[in-house]
Amino acid sequence: MSEEKQRLMKLRKRISKKRPHFKRFESWRFVRIKDQWRKPRGIDNKMRTEEQGWPKSVKVGYRGPSAVRGLHPSGKEEVTVWNPIDVEKVDVETQVARIGGSVGGRKREAMLEKAEKLGVRVLNLGVKAPEDEFEELVTEDEEEIDLEAMTKKELTAYANEIGIKVPSRARKAEIIELIQKFEDEEDS
């Protein structure tokens, strides 16, 4: 990436930090009005007339540099690919690939293999790391339960679950003692 492009990418990042989140007029007031930007058009609209204290409207001055507009943060152009043939057309030097959202698993695997051979960077791999099977084998009995962190209601529910009758006016400390006694008797 050239020095000029790097400078413009930094400038774009700085501009993006200052850019406000443009809200649709009165989207904060009504649930039915979504937060997506729409140009205010009303005759008495305070946002349209840019009165003080109202949210900012979209203007050309908030835009980033045109040379780097729409580029991925790596400085390369994003290209959506839908099949292995599209992966071959991606230029490794100036483009990165993004697999289309409706592409299935089998075709995605073929595309990833092709991309790896050609050295094409894929932005959304969609490959999940295999889960550790050891964690699945841990049962609830082996897990340590922190009774002090539980609320009185949770303690009562837990005590009823393991078969202890708790008096209705028992305090939290009394319920914890009952549970600990029951667990000690069960262990011995």
N, C-alpha and C positions, 0 to 999 in steps of 0.2 A: 504494500500500500504506500502510495506516495506521501511525502510530507504535507503537501497541501490538503490531501484527502484526510489525513490524520488530524490536521488542524481543524478542518471543517466538522469532523466527527466530534471532537471535543467541544466545539462551539455549539453544535446541535444538542449535545448533552446538557450544556450550561443553559441553553434557551429552554429546553424541556423542563428543567428543574424550576424555572421561574414561571412557566406557563401555568395559568390557573386551570382548575377543572371547570369546564364550561357546563353550566347547568341550564336545563330548560326552565323557562319562566314558571314560577310557582310549583315546581316539582317537589319542593320541600314542604308544600302546604297540602297537596292532594295526593292520595295514594294512586289514584287512577292515572296521574301524569307521571310518566317514567322520566328518568334522569338523562335520557338521550338528548343531545343538543338539537334544538329547533330555533330558527331565527324568530325573534319576537316581532310581531307585525301589528299589534293592536294600536289604536289611535292614541290611547292614553298610557301606553306601556312604559313603565319607568326604566326598564332595561334598554328598550329601543332608544329612548331619549338620553340614555347614559347618565341618569341622575346619581348623585353621590349616595353610597351605601347599598347600591344594588349590584348584583353579580356582573362580572365583566362579560362582554359579548365577543364573539369570534371576530378577529380582524386580521388583515394581512401581516401586520407587524409581529404577530406571534409565531409566524412560520419559520421553519428551519432553512438552512442553506439548500438551494435547489440541486446542487451537485451531489449531495449525499441524502436527499430526501427519499424515503422508502427503502433504504438499505438496511440490512441486518447490522446489529452492533459490531460484528466482525469486519464490516466494511464491504461485504460482498452482497450481490443481489440475490434475493430469495426467489427460487423457482419451484412451483408446485409440480410434483411428478405423480402420475397415476398408474404407470406400468413400467416394466424393466426397460422398454425402448426409450421412454422419456429420460431415464437415468443416464443412458448413453449420450444424450444430447446436452447434458449439463457440462459447462466449461469449468474445470477444476480451479482455474486461476481466479475467475471473477464471480463465480456463482456458488451457492449452496442449495441443497435440495430440501424440500419439505414434502413429506408424503401426504397425499390427499386424505381427508378425514374418513371417507367411505371405503377406503381400500381394506380388503380383508387380510386375514393372517397369512394365508399361503402366498398370495401375491406380494405381501409386505416382506416376507422372508426372502423371496426371489430378488426383490428390489434391493434389499440390504446386502445380499451376497454380491450382486452386480456392482453396487456402490463401493463395497470394500475392495473388489478387484480393481476398479478404476480409480480409487482414491478420492471419491466424492464424499464430502461431508454431508451427513443427513442430520437435520435439526431435531426431528421427532422420531427417535428410534422406535419407541413403543415396546421395547423389550423389558420385561420385568425380571428383576433378580430373583433367583430361586430362594424360597424361604428356608430357614434353618429348621429341619425336622425335629431337632432336640427340644426346641421350645414348645412344640405341640404336645410332646409327651408329658410335660409337667402338669400334674393334676392340682385341683384346688386344695387337697389335703396337705400337699407339700408346701404350698404358699403360706407365708407368714402374714397373719391378719393383725393390723395395728388397731387395737381396741380403743386406745386413747384418742385416735384421730376421728373415730366414728361419733355421730351424734346420738342422743338418747333414743331417738326413734329408730335409727339404724341398728343400734345395739339390741333393742327390744325385738326387732324383726329377726336379727341373727340368732338371738337366744331361742325364739319360738321355732326357728328353722331347725336348730339342732336338738330340740326337744326339752327345753327348759321353760317352766312356767314362771313368768316374771310378775310380781305384784304390781298393781296399777300405780301405786304411789312411790315406787322404788326410784332412788336417785341413780345417776349415771355410774357413780363409783360402786354402788351395791350391785348393779347389773354386771359390771366388769368382774367383780369378785365371784359372782355366781357362775359366770362363763368360765373363769379360770379354774374354779373348783371342779366343774364338770369335765374340763379338758384334762386336769390332773388325774381324776378318777378313771377317765377313759384310757389314759396312757399306762396306768398301773394295773 
